Amino acid sequence: MEKNMEFRFAERKDTPLILQFIRELADYEKMLDEVVADEQTLEEWVFDKQKAEVLFLLEEGREVGFALFFHNFSTFLGRAGIYLEDLYVRPECRGKGYGKAILKKLAAIAVERGCGRLEWWCLDWNKPSIDFYLSLGAEAMSDWTVYRIAGDTLKKLAD
């Protein structure tokens, strides 16, 4: 792992950088056309409403990776957990242990906050990431299926 690595939480002025990282991740996942987030929306939800947090990983003072996460809640554990929505390290900085460093930092934040777990989703085709997560001791939740209602279907259900 690089010696010149540090972490910092995002500030309001970082909103354009957060969006840039989101778009880079979406491009990597071949889902760039699905990104509808804009700076104004991110600023409102991350900083005004404080519904998510962003952690940057810096190499020699330059942001090269990020994690966007928020708290969820486990009724079985009776406590909050951390849900990792996005984890991304720029391609030119991969292979330096930065992904592991970000997950270790998030685990430390979870422990420090008294959370019961750290969890995330991973695309089925992303074998390099799956192998990496398994190497850290993560367990695939194979008995669970993710369901989603969004867009017009969400509005229709709300009526």
GUMAR-694107 format. One line per 5 residues: number of its first residue (from 1); for each residue y, x, z negated of N, C-alpha, C, O. Coordinates in steps of 0.02 Angstrom, whole numbers, plus 32768, in hexadecimal, padded with zeros to 4 digits. Atoms other than C-alpha are relative to their C-alpha. Layout:
BEGIN
NUM = Y,X,Z,Y,X,Z,Y,X,Z,Y,X,Z | ...
END
This chain:
BEGIN
1 = 7FC5,802A,8000,8000,8000,8000,803E,802C,8000,8040,8061,7FE1 | 7FC2,7FDA,7FFA,80AE,803C,8029,8025,8006,7FBD,8027,7FD6,7F97 | 7FDA,7FF6,803D,8116,8086,7F9C,8043,7FDD,8003,805E,7FC8,7FCF | 7FBD,801D,7FF9,81B8,803F,7FE1,7FFE,7FB5,8009,8025,7F99,802F | 8008,8048,7FFB,8180,7F8B,7FCC,801E,7FDF,7FC2,8016,7FF7,7F8A
6 = 7FE5,8026,8038,81DD,7F0D,7F61,8001,7FB6,8013,7FF9,7FA4,804D | 7FFC,8049,7FF5,81EB,7E50,7F4D,8044,7FE7,7FEA,8065,8005,7FBF | 7FC5,8024,8018,827F,7DDC,7F3E,7FFA,7FB7,8013,7FDD,7FA6,8047 | 7FFF,8047,7FF0,8295,7D21,7F37,803A,7FF3,8030,806E,8013,802C | 7FCC,8012,7FCF,82F8,7CD3,7FC5,803B,7FDF,7FDD,8034,7FBE,7FA9
11 = 7FC2,8020,8015,83AB,7C9C,7FAB,8017,7FD3,8039,7FFF,7FD9,8072 | 7FE6,8030,7FCE,840C,7C15,8007,8013,8024,8041,8006,800A,8077 | 7FE9,7FDC,7FC4,8455,7C97,807F,7FC5,8018,802C,7FD0,802C,8065 | 803C,7FEB,7FDB,83A2,7CC1,80B6,7FE3,7FC8,802B,7FB0,7FD3,804C | 801D,8038,7FDC,8386,7C16,8104,7FF0,8010,8049,7FBA,7FFF,8060
16 = 8012,7FEF,7FBA,8392,7C58,81B9,7FC2,802E,8004,7F9A,8028,8032 | 8038,7FD2,8001,8315,7CE1,818D,7FBF,7FDA,7FEF,7F8A,7FE9,800C | 803B,8029,8010,829D,7C63,813F,7FE8,7FDC,803F,7FAD,7FDC,804E | 8012,8024,7FC2,82A2,7BFC,81DF,7FE3,8030,8033,7FB3,801E,8057 | 801B,7FCF,7FD1,8285,7C99,8246,7FB8,8011,7FEF,7F8E,8015,801C
21 = 8045,7FF2,8014,81E9,7CC3,81E1,7FD2,7FC5,800E,7F9A,7FCF,8025 | 8028,803C,7FF2,81AA,7C10,81F0,7FEF,7FFC,804A,7FB7,7FED,805D | 800A,8003,7FB8,81C0,7C17,82AC,7FD0,8037,8017,7FA6,802C,8043 | 802E,7FCA,7FEE,8167,7CC0,82B8,7FB9,7FEE,7FEC,7F8A,7FFA,8013 | 8042,8015,8016,80D5,7C7C,8253,7FE5,7FCA,802F,7FAB,7FCD,8044
26 = 8016,8037,7FD4,80CD,7BDE,82BD,7FEC,801B,8045,7FBC,8004,8063 | 8011,7FE1,7FC0,80CD,7C49,835B,7FBC,8022,7FFB,7F93,801C,8029 | 8040,7FDF,800A,803D,7CB1,8316,7FC7,7FCC,7FFE,7F90,7FD9,8017 | 8032,8035,8006,7FDF,7C0F,82EF,7FFC,7FD3,803E,7FD8,7FA2,803F | 7FFD,8027,7FC2,8004,7BCD,839F,8016,7FB9,7FF3,7FFD,7F89,8012
31 = 7FE6,8042,8013,8065,7B3C,8352,804C,7FFE,8001,806A,7FD2,7FE2 | 7FB7,7FFC,7FFF,8119,7B6C,8377,8020,7FBE,8015,8056,7FAC,7FFD | 7FE3,8040,7FE8,8136,7AC7,83D3,8000,7FCA,7FCA,8020,7F96,7FD4 | 8001,8031,8036,8113,7A6B,832F,8037,800B,7FCC,8041,7FE0,7FA1 | 7FCC,7FF2,8031,81A1,7ABC,82CE,803F,7FD7,8010,805E,7FE1,8044
36 = 7FC3,8028,7FF8,822D,7A3E,82BA,8033,8010,7FC9,806B,7FF7,7FCA | 7FD3,7FEC,8036,8279,7A8C,821D,803D,8022,801D,8039,8045,8050 | 7FC3,7FDD,7FEE,832C,7AC7,822C,8020,801C,7FC0,8008,800D,7F89 | 7FE2,7FDF,803A,839E,7B2B,81B9,801A,7FCD,7FCE,8011,7FD6,7F92 | 7FE3,8032,802D,83F5,7A92,8171,7FC9,7FDE,7FD6,7FD1,7FD6,7F9A
41 = 8037,8021,8023,8351,7A3C,8144,7FE0,802F,7FCE,7FD3,801B,7F95 | 801D,7FD0,802F,8307,7ADA,80F7,802E,800D,7FC5,8018,800F,7F8C | 7FD0,7FF4,8037,83A5,7AFA,8092,8000,7FC6,7FCE,8001,7FD1,7F92 | 8002,803B,802B,83A1,7A48,804F,7FC2,7FFF,7FD4,7FC6,7FF6,7F98 | 803F,8008,8024,82E9,7A49,801E,7FEE,803C,7FD5,7FD0,8033,7FA0
46 = 8011,7FC4,8026,82D7,7AFD,7FE3,8033,800E,7FC9,8021,801F,7F91 | 7FCD,7FEC,802F,837D,7B18,7F8D,8022,7FC6,7FDB,802D,7FCA,7F9F | 7FE0,8038,8022,83D0,7A70,7F6A,7FCE,7FD8,7FD6,7FDA,7FCC,7F9B | 8033,8029,8023,8334,7A0C,7F3B,7FCD,802B,7FDB,7FA6,8011,7FB3 | 802C,7FD0,8020,82D4,7AA8,7F04,7FB6,7FE9,8001,7F94,7FEA,7FCE
51 = 8045,8017,7FF8,822E,7A67,7F49,7FD0,8037,8015,7F94,802C,8017 | 802A,7FC7,7FED,81EE,7B11,7F81,8025,8040,7FEE,8062,8041,7FE4 | 7FE4,7FBE,800D,8209,7BC9,7F5F,7FE9,802F,8037,7FB4,8026,8054 | 8012,7FCF,7FCC,8209,7C5C,7FD7,8005,8045,7FE1,8037,8057,7FC1 | 8004,7FBC,8018,81D6,7D0B,7FAA,7FFD,802E,803E,7FD3,8023,806A
56 = 8001,7FCF,7FCA,81FD,7D9B,8020,7FE0,8041,7FE8,7FE9,8055,7FAE | 8019,7FBD,800C,819E,7E3E,8028,802B,802F,802B,8033,8024,8067 | 7FD4,7FD2,7FDC,8210,7ECE,8058,7FE0,8045,8004,7FC1,805D,7FD5 | 8015,7FBB,7FF5,81E3,7F77,80A1,8040,8027,800E,8063,801B,803F | 7FC3,7FD8,7FFA,826E,7FF5,8088,803D,7FD4,8009,8069,7FE3,8032
61 = 7FC6,802C,8001,82E8,7F67,806A,8002,7FCC,8037,8032,7FA6,803B | 8001,802F,7FC8,82B7,7F02,8105,7FC8,7FCD,7FF5,7F90,7FDF,7FE5 | 8031,8035,8009,825E,7E5A,80FA,7FCB,8003,8038,7FDB,7FFE,8073 | 8036,7FFA,7FCF,81B4,7E6C,814E,7FC9,7FCD,7FF5,7F9B,7FC6,801D | 8031,8034,800E,8151,7DE0,80FE,801F,7FCB,7FD3,8052,7FD6,7FB3
66 = 7FE6,8035,802C,816B,7D3B,80A5,7FC8,7FD1,7FEB,7F94,7FCC,800B | 802C,8035,8018,8114,7CB5,8042,802D,7FC6,7FEC,805E,7FCF,7FC8 | 7FDE,803D,8015,8152,7C02,8030,7FCD,7FD9,7FD7,7F96,7FCB,7FEF | 802F,8021,802D,8103,7BA7,7F9D,8024,7FCC,7FD6,8062,7FCB,7FD1 | 7FE5,8032,802E,811A,7B16,7F25,7FCB,7FEF,7FCE,7F91,8001,7FD5
71 = 8030,8015,8033,80C9,7ACC,7E8C,7FDF,7FBF,8013,8000,7F90,802B | 8026,803F,7FFB,8042,7A49,7E98,7FE6,7FF3,7FB9,7FF9,8015,7F8A | 8019,8010,8043,7FE4,79FB,7E07,7FB7,7FED,8002,7FA2,7FC6,802E | 8046,8011,8006,7F2E,79F1,7DD5,7FF7,7FD4,7FC2,8003,7FEA,7F8A | 800D,802C,8039,7F03,795B,7D69,7FC4,8018,7FD9,7FC1,8010,7F9C
76 = 803B,7FE8,8022,7E5A,79A9,7D41,8010,803B,7FD3,7FF5,8040,7F9C | 7FEB,7FC7,8029,7EAC,7A49,7D01,8037,7FEC,7FCF,8042,800D,7F9C | 7FC8,8016,802A,7F3F,79E9,7CB7,803C,802E,8004,8064,8031,7FD5 | 7FC8,7FD1,7FF8,7FB9,7A69,7CFA,8010,800A,804A,7FE9,7FF8,8076 | 7FEA,7FF2,7FBC,8018,7A9F,7D94,7FD9,803B,801D,7FBA,8062,7FF9
81 = 801A,7FC7,7FDB,7FD9,7B16,7E18,8035,8015,8032,806A,7FF6,8037 | 7FD4,7FEB,7FC9,802B,7B74,7EA5,7FDC,7FF3,8041,7FA3,8008,804A | 801A,800B,7FBD,800F,7B39,7F56,8027,802C,8030,8065,8027,8034 | 7FE2,7FD1,7FD0,8031,7BBF,7FD8,8000,7FDD,8045,7FCC,7FD5,8064 | 7FF9,8022,7FBF,8072,7B68,8074,7FFD,8033,8039,7FDA,8028,806B
86 = 7FFE,7FCE,7FCB,8096,7C04,80DC,7FFC,8046,7FE2,801C,8055,7FB0 | 8004,7FB9,800F,8067,7CBB,80D0,8002,8023,8043,7FD9,8014,806F | 7FF9,7FDF,7FBF,809E,7D2D,815C,801A,8047,7FF7,8049,8053,7FD1 | 7FE9,7FBB,7FFD,80AF,7DE8,8178,8009,800F,804A,7FDD,8001,8073 | 7FF3,7FF1,7FBA,80FE,7E23,8219,7FCB,8030,801C,7FB4,805C,7FF9
91 = 8038,7FDA,7FE2,807E,7E6E,8293,8006,804C,7FF9,7FD4,806D,7FED | 7FF8,7FB8,8003,80C8,7F1D,8291,7FF7,801C,7FB9,7FF4,8059,7FAF | 8007,7FEB,8046,80B3,7F22,81D3,7FBD,7FEE,7FE3,7FB1,7FF8,7FA7 | 8042,8013,8019,8001,7EE4,81C6,7FD5,803E,7FF6,7FE2,8073,8013 | 802D,7FC8,800E,7F76,7F53,8185,8019,802F,7FCB,7FFC,8065,7FC1
96 = 7FE4,7FD6,8035,7FE1,7F9A,80F9,7FF4,7FE3,7FBA,800C,7FFE,7F89 | 800E,801E,8041,7FA2,7F29,806F,8035,7FCD,7FEA,8035,7FB8,7FB0 | 7FCA,802D,8013,803A,7EB7,8074,7FE9,7FB9,7FF2,8002,7F98,7FC5 | 801A,8043,800C,7FD9,7E14,8081,7FE1,7FFB,7FBB,7FEE,7FCB,7F96 | 801F,7FFE,8042,7F74,7E43,7FE8,8036,8006,7FCA,8031,7FE6,7F96
101 = 7FCA,7FF8,8031,8013,7E79,7F8E,8024,7FBE,7FF4,8036,7FAE,7FBB | 7FDF,8041,8008,8063,7DD0,7FAF,7FD4,7FD1,7FD6,7FED,7FB0,7FA9 | 802D,802B,8026,7FC9,7D73,7F6E,7FFB,8016,7FB7,7FF8,7FED,7F8A | 8001,7FE7,8045,7FC3,7DE4,7ED4,8040,7FEB,7FDC,803D,7FD9,7FA1 | 7FC0,8014,801F,807B,7DBF,7EB3,7FFF,7FB5,7FF1,8015,7FA0,7FBB
106 = 8004,8049,800C,805D,7D03,7EC6,7FD0,7FF1,7FC7,7FDE,7FC4,7F9E | 802F,8009,8038,7FC7,7D0F,7E51,8023,8011,7FBE,801A,7FEE,7F8C | 7FDB,7FEC,803D,8035,7D69,7DD2,8033,7FCA,7FED,803B,7FBB,7FB2 | 7FD0,8036,800D,80BA,7CE1,7DE3,7FDC,7FC4,7FE2,7FF3,7FA5,7FB3 | 8027,8039,8019,8035,7C5B,7DCA,7FEB,800B,7FB7,7FF1,7FDE,7F8E
111 = 8015,7FF1,8044,7FF1,7CB1,7D2E,803C,7FFE,7FD0,8038,7FE2,7F9A | 7FC4,7FFF,8029,80A0,7CD0,7CEA,801A,7FBA,7FF1,8033,7FAD,7FBA | 7FE8,8045,8009,80CB,7C17,7D01,7FCC,7FD3,7FDF,7FD9,7F98,7FD5 | 8034,8027,8020,8029,7BDE,7CB1,7FDB,7FD1,802F,7FBB,7FA1,8019 | 8022,802A,7FCE,7FE5,7B93,7D52,7FB5,8009,7FFD,7F9C,803D,7FE8
116 = 8049,7FFE,8001,7F2D,7B6B,7D64,7FE0,801C,803E,7FA5,802F,803C | 801F,7FE6,7FC2,7F13,7BA3,7E17,8035,800E,8035,806F,7FF9,8030 | 7FD9,7FF0,7FC4,7F59,7BE6,7EBA,7FD4,7FEA,803A,7F9B,7FFF,803F | 8028,8017,7FC8,7F21,7B8F,7F58,8029,7FFA,803F,8067,7FF9,803E | 7FE0,8004,7FBE,7F46,7B81,8012,7FCD,7FE7,8032,7F91,7FE3,8023
121 = 802B,8012,7FC8,7F00,7B46,80B7,8001,8039,8032,8030,8061,8033 | 8003,7FCE,7FCB,7EC9,7BB4,8146,7FE1,7FDF,803D,7FB1,7FB9,8038 | 801C,801B,7FC2,7EAA,7B86,81FB,7FB9,8019,800B,7FAA,8054,7FFE | 8047,7FF0,7FF7,7DF0,7B83,8225,7FF4,803B,802F,7FC4,8061,8026 | 800B,7FCB,7FCE,7E03,7BFB,82B8,8019,8045,7FE8,800B,8077,8009
126 = 7FE0,7FC2,8015,7E61,7C80,8255,7FD0,802C,7FD7,7FD9,8035,7F9A | 8034,7FD9,8021,7DCB,7CED,822D,801A,803E,7FDB,8003,804C,7FA4 | 7FE6,7FC6,8027,7E2F,7D8A,81FD,801C,7FEB,7FBC,8011,800D,7F8A | 7FE4,8017,8040,7E8C,7D27,8178,7FC9,7FE6,7FD1,7FCA,7FF4,7F96 | 8037,801A,8029,7DEF,7CCD,813C,7FD9,803A,7FE0,7FCB,8038,7FA4
131 = 8024,7FC6,801B,7D93,7D73,8129,8029,8023,7FC9,800D,8039,7F97 | 7FD4,7FE1,8031,7E29,7DBB,80CC,8001,7FD8,7FBF,7FFA,7FF4,7F89 | 7FFE,802A,803C,7E33,7D27,8054,7FBE,8004,7FDA,7FBE,8009,7F9D | 8042,7FFB,8020,7D78,7D2E,8032,7FF8,8043,7FDC,7FD9,8047,7FA7 | 8005,7FBD,801F,7D86,7DE9,800D,8025,8004,7FBE,8017,802F,7F94
136 = 7FDA,8002,803F,7E02,7DBE,7F82,7FDF,7FD4,7FCB,7FF6,7FD1,7F93 | 8022,802C,802E,7D88,7D45,7F32,8013,7FB7,8007,7FFE,7F8D,7FDF | 7FEE,8046,7FF4,7DD4,7CA5,7F78,7FC2,7FD9,8015,7F95,7FF5,8035 | 8038,802B,7FEE,7D5D,7C13,7F8E,8017,7FCB,8032,804B,7FAC,8027 | 7FF1,8037,7FD1,7D5D,7B9E,8024,7FEB,7FBF,7FDE,7FB4,7FBB,7FC3
141 = 800E,8041,801F,7D64,7AEB,7FE6,7FDD,7FD4,8034,7FFB,7FA5,804E | 8023,8020,7FC8,7CDF,7AAE,8060,7FEF,7FB6,7FF3,7FDF,7F92,8022 | 800F,8046,800F,7CC2,7A09,8005,803D,7FD2,8009,8038,7F95,7FFF | 7FC2,8026,7FFB,7D75,79D1,8026,8018,7FFE,8048,8010,802F,806D | 7FE1,8007,7FBE,7DC9,7991,80C5,8049,7FEE,7FF6,8059,7FC3,7FCD
146 = 7FB9,800D,8004,7E84,7992,80DC,8010,7FC2,802A,7FF9,7FBC,8063 | 7FE8,803B,7FDC,7ED3,78EB,810E,804B,8003,8001,806B,801D,7FD4 | 7FB8,7FFE,7FF9,7F83,78D3,814B,8018,7FBF,8020,7FFA,7FA6,804F | 7FDA,8037,7FE1,7FF8,7843,8171,8047,801A,8008,8066,8030,7FD8 | 7FBD,7FE4,7FF2,809B,7876,81C4,8022,7FD7,8036,8004,7FAB,8055
151 = 7FD9,801E,7FC9,8123,783E,823C,8001,7FB4,7FFE,800C,7F96,7FC9 | 7FFE,8049,7FFA,811B,778B,827A,7FCA,7FDE,7FD5,7FD5,7FA8,7FBA | 8035,801D,8029,8076,776C,8220,8015,7FFD,7FB7,8007,7FCC,7F94 | 7FE6,7FFF,8044,80C8,779C,817C,8032,7FC7,7FF6,8030,7FA4,7FC4 | 7FCE,8035,8004,815A,7727,819D,7FE0,7FBB,8001,7FF5,7F8E,7FDD
156 = 8023,803F,7FFA,80E4,769B,81CE,7FDD,7FEF,7FBE,7FE0,7FB5,7FA8 | 8021,800C,8040,8080,76AF,812D,8031,7FEE,7FC9,8022,7FC7,7F9D | 7FCD,800D,8033,811F,76AE,80C6,801E,7FBA,8004,8038,7FA0,7FD3 | 7FE3,8043,7FF7,8156,7607,810E,7FD7,7FCA,7FDE,7FE9,7F8F,7FE1
END
